[in-house]
């Protein structure tokens, strides 16, 4: 079987395994990874030690896997019915769409293992590894090289049918697969995402300073959110969708996300009072967020975020709810709640 035939069969098997997109990239470092070291050097990764401590490995996956020849990249749509954050009620909070349902790591990883078994049965034996948002791989760079999407100015990948609402995963393999061609630019002169970012996280088109990004501030930062960024966080409790919500490529929604990604009760534009009561109860917190990406912030991080979001909200009972947070035993939660109370009264 030729490399082209193997690649075609690999893509077909990926679709059979339940993925919406599939493409092949060479294991050689894509051109975009040439900017990775400079991006790290500028401090744009902030506290994300898993990036800064693996600079060499992430600059070329063959450093970790010298046997690698090809990367089969896949995409899985996760958009489901529900408002965009830009249209949600201002007195409610916001949780990033990707975290409404089950943890994508579990869902995508299960399909990747199924795909690897299919590849082995038809094209193996082979050396391989599977990853979803883990491991020494800059996923978007390889996915872009494989043609899954074009780089957007908001640094997300854009697809003409799926917009940017899709998760990425990879099978790194020693199989010789013919690479696909990357997509051409899809942004043109549009700057909607750059203009909509409330924290000015985009220092230039296609360049994100993660330390200013709401997703970074509410998820990656483990201690105090810098005070000069708290106002920009707005009503966001976990992550942010703004730069995707305003993207023209996301206007024609397919809403074909798997059932696993459908919103769990109370997570789509959540009511602040209900969510605070839920998180304050440790038992309820563990039960509701079992196998959920939201657990990444842990209870204290979510309460911290809730305090900031409440301080920025128009919820009629925000001071009463914040008083409960100010009484929490965790000093981190207390400090953010006190900041929010002062902001509410200003």
C-alpha positions in Angstrom: 0.0 0.0 0.0 1.4 3.4 -0.9 1.7 6.3 1.6 -1.2 8.1 -0.1 -3.4 5.0 0.1 -2.5 4.4 3.8 -3.3 8.1 4.5 -6.7 7.8 2.8 -7.5 4.7 4.8 -6.4 6.3 8.0 -8.6 9.3 7.5 -11.6 7.0 6.7 -11.0 5.0 9.8 -10.9 8.2 11.9 -14.4 9.1 10.6 -15.6 5.6 11.3 -14.3 6.0 14.9 -16.7 9.0 15.3 -14.5 12.0 14.5 -15.7 14.9 12.3 -12.4 15.9 10.9 -9.2 14.0 10.0 -5.9 14.8 8.3 -2.3 13.8 8.2 0.8 15.8 9.0 4.4 14.9 8.9 6.1 14.3 12.2 8.6 16.9 11.3 8.1 20.2 13.1 5.5 22.4 11.3 6.6 25.9 10.3 4.5 27.5 13.0 6.5 25.8 15.7 9.4 28.1 14.8 7.5 30.8 16.7 7.0 28.7 19.8 10.4 29.4 21.5 10.0 33.1 20.9 6.4 33.1 22.3 7.7 31.4 25.5 10.6 33.8 25.7 8.3 36.8 25.6 6.5 35.4 28.8 3.2 34.8 27.0 2.9 31.4 28.6 2.7 32.8 32.1 2.4 30.2 34.8 1.9 27.3 32.4 4.9 25.3 33.5 3.9 22.3 31.4 4.8 24.5 28.4 7.9 26.3 29.6 9.5 23.2 31.1 9.1 21.2 27.8 10.3 23.8 25.3 12.6 21.4 23.4 10.1 18.5 23.4 7.3 20.7 22.2 9.4 22.4 19.6 9.7 19.0 17.8 7.8 15.9 18.9 10.6 13.7 17.4 12.7 14.8 20.4 10.3 12.6 22.5 9.5 10.1 19.8 12.4 9.7 17.4 10.6 6.9 15.6 7.6 9.1 14.6 7.0 9.6 10.9 3.4 10.8 10.8 0.7 12.4 12.9 -2.9 11.5 12.2 -4.8 14.6 13.5 -8.5 14.5 14.3 -11.3 16.9 15.2 -14.5 16.4 17.2 -17.3 19.0 17.0 -18.6 20.1 20.4 -21.0 22.9 19.7 -24.5 22.2 21.1 -27.7 24.2 21.3 -27.5 27.2 23.6 -26.8 30.9 23.5 -23.5 32.5 22.8 -21.9 34.3 25.7 -22.4 37.6 23.8 -26.2 37.0 23.9 -26.6 35.6 27.4 -28.4 37.5 30.2 -26.1 40.0 31.9 -27.1 38.9 35.4 -25.9 35.3 34.8 -22.5 33.8 34.8 -20.7 32.1 31.9 -18.9 28.8 31.6 -17.0 28.1 28.4 -19.1 26.0 26.1 -16.5 23.2 25.9 -16.9 22.5 29.6 -20.8 22.2 29.7 -20.7 18.4 29.4 -18.4 15.6 30.1 -14.6 16.1 30.2 -13.4 16.2 26.6 -10.2 14.4 27.6 -12.2 11.3 28.4 -14.5 11.4 25.4 -11.8 12.1 22.8 -9.3 9.7 24.3 -11.8 6.8 24.2 -12.3 7.5 20.4 -8.6 7.8 19.8 -8.0 4.4 21.4 -10.7 3.0 19.2 -9.0 4.6 16.2 -5.6 3.3 17.1 -7.0 -0.3 17.3 -8.6 0.1 13.9 -5.3 1.4 12.5 -3.4 -1.5 14.0 -5.9 -4.0 12.6 -5.6 -2.7 9.0 -2.3 -0.9 8.7 -0.2 -2.2 11.7 1.9 -3.4 13.3 3.0 0.1 14.3 4.6 2.2 17.1 2.1 4.8 18.3 0.9 7.2 21.0 -2.4 9.0 21.3 -2.9 12.4 22.9 -5.7 14.9 23.5 -4.5 18.2 25.0 -1.7 16.3 26.7 1.9 15.2 26.0 4.7 17.1 24.2 2.6 18.2 21.2 1.5 21.7 20.2 -1.7 20.3 18.8 -2.9 23.3 16.7 0.4 23.5 14.8 0.2 19.8 13.6 -3.6 20.0 13.1 -3.1 23.1 10.9 -0.4 21.4 8.9 -2.8 18.4 8.5 -5.4 20.8 7.0 -8.0 20.5 9.8 -8.3 24.2 9.9 -6.6 27.5 9.1 -5.0 29.6 11.8 -7.4 32.3 13.0 -6.4 35.7 14.3 -7.6 34.6 17.7 -5.2 31.6 17.4 -8.0 29.1 17.1 -8.3 26.8 14.1 -11.1 27.7 11.7 -12.9 25.3 9.5 -15.5 26.4 6.8 -18.1 23.9 8.2 -17.2 23.5 11.8 -16.1 27.0 12.6 -13.8 26.7 15.6 -16.0 24.5 17.8 -14.0 21.3 17.7 -11.6 19.4 20.0 -8.3 18.1 18.7 -6.5 14.8 19.1 -3.6 12.9 17.6 -2.2 9.5 16.8 1.6 9.8 16.5 2.8 6.9 14.5 5.8 5.4 12.7 3.5 4.6 9.7 4.5 6.4 6.5 1.4 8.4 5.6 1.3 11.0 2.9 0.7 14.4 4.5 -2.3 16.6 3.6 -1.9 20.2 2.5 -2.6 23.1 5.0 -5.6 25.4 4.4 -5.3 28.9 3.2 -6.0 31.9 5.4 -9.7 32.3 6.3 -9.6 35.6 8.2 -8.8 38.1 5.5 -9.3 41.7 6.8 -11.7 40.6 9.6 -10.6 41.7 13.1 -13.8 41.0 15.0 -12.1 38.7 17.6 -9.2 41.1 18.2 -11.7 44.0 18.9 -14.0 42.0 21.1 -11.5 40.7 23.6 -12.2 42.6 26.9 -8.7 42.1 28.2 -6.7 43.0 25.0 -5.1 39.6 25.1 -4.1 39.7 21.4 -0.9 41.7 21.1 -1.1 41.3 17.3 -3.2 39.2 14.8 -2.4 35.5 15.4 -0.5 36.3 18.6 -2.0 35.7 22.1 -0.6 36.9 25.3 -2.0 34.1 27.4 -1.4 36.0 30.7 -4.2 38.5 29.7 -6.6 35.8 28.4 -9.7 35.2 30.5 -9.4 31.5 30.0 -5.8 31.6 31.5 -6.9 33.9 34.3 -9.8 31.7 35.4 -8.2 28.3 34.8 -4.4 28.3 34.7 -3.7 30.9 37.4 -3.8 29.0 40.7 -3.4 31.9 43.2 -4.8 35.4 43.0 -6.1 36.8 39.8 -4.1 40.0 39.2 -6.3 42.9 40.4 -5.8 45.0 37.3 -7.3 42.1 35.2 -10.3 41.3 37.4 -12.6 43.8 35.8 -11.9 42.4 32.4 -12.9 38.9 33.5 -16.5 40.1 33.4 -19.1 37.4 34.2 -16.8 34.5 33.3 -16.7 31.7 35.8 -14.6 29.2 33.8 -13.0 30.0 30.5 -14.2 32.3 27.8 -15.9 32.0 24.4 -16.0 35.7 23.3 -13.4 35.5 20.5 -15.1 32.5 19.0 -18.7 33.8 19.6 -18.0 36.9 17.4 -16.1 35.0 14.6 -18.1 35.0 11.3 -17.2 31.4 10.7 -19.2 30.4 13.8 -22.4 32.2 12.6 -23.7 29.2 10.7 -23.9 26.8 13.5 -24.2 23.0 13.0 -24.8 22.1 16.7 -23.8 18.5 16.1 -21.7 18.0 19.2 -21.9 14.5 20.7 -24.5 13.8 23.5 -21.6 13.8 26.0 -21.0 17.5 25.4 -24.6 18.6 26.0 -25.0 20.9 29.0 -25.3 19.4 32.4 -28.0 21.0 34.6 -27.1 24.5 35.7 -23.9 25.0 33.6 -25.2 26.8 30.6 -25.3 30.5 31.6 -25.5 29.5 35.2 -27.5 31.4 37.9 -24.9 32.8 40.3 -26.8 32.0 43.5 -27.4 28.3 42.5 -23.9 27.8 41.4 -22.3 29.3 44.5 -24.6 27.1 46.7 -23.5 24.1 44.7 -19.8 24.8 44.9 -19.8 25.7 48.6 -21.2 22.2 49.4 -18.1 20.0 48.8 -20.1 16.8 48.4 -22.4 18.4 45.8 -19.4 19.9 44.1 -17.7 16.5 43.7 -20.8 14.9 42.5 -21.8 17.5 39.9 -18.4 18.0 38.5 -17.3 14.3 38.4 -15.7 13.7 35.0 -16.0 17.4 34.1 -13.2 19.7 32.8 -14.3 22.2 35.4 -12.7 20.2 38.2 -9.4 21.5 36.9 -9.9 24.8 38.8 -10.6 22.8 42.0 -13.2 24.2 44.5 -11.2 27.2 45.7 -10.4 28.3 42.1 -14.1 28.1 41.1 -15.2 30.1 44.2 -12.5 32.7 43.5 -13.8 33.0 39.9 -17.4 33.2 41.1 -16.5 36.1 43.5 -14.8 38.1 40.6 -17.7 37.3 38.2 -20.3 38.4 40.8 -18.5 41.6 41.4 -18.7 42.4 37.7 -22.3 41.2 37.3 -25.6 42.9 37.6 -27.1 40.2 39.7 -29.6 41.8 42.1 -28.5 39.8 45.1 -24.8 39.9 44.4 -23.8 41.5 47.7 -25.7 38.9 49.7 -24.1 36.0 47.8 -20.7 37.6 48.0 -21.1 37.8 51.8 -21.3 34.0 51.8 -18.1 33.8 49.8 -16.3 36.3 52.1 -17.1 34.0 55.0 -15.4 31.0 53.3 -12.4 29.5 55.2 -10.0 29.9 52.3 -8.1 33.2 52.4 -8.0 33.3 48.5 -11.7 33.2 48.3 -12.2 35.7 51.1 -9.9 38.3 49.4 -11.6 38.0 46.0 -15.0 38.2 47.6 -14.0 41.4 49.5 -12.7 42.9 46.3 -16.0 42.1 44.6 -18.1 43.6 47.5 -16.1 46.8 47.2 -16.6 46.9 43.5 -20.3 46.3 43.8 -20.6 49.2 46.2 -18.5 51.6 44.1 
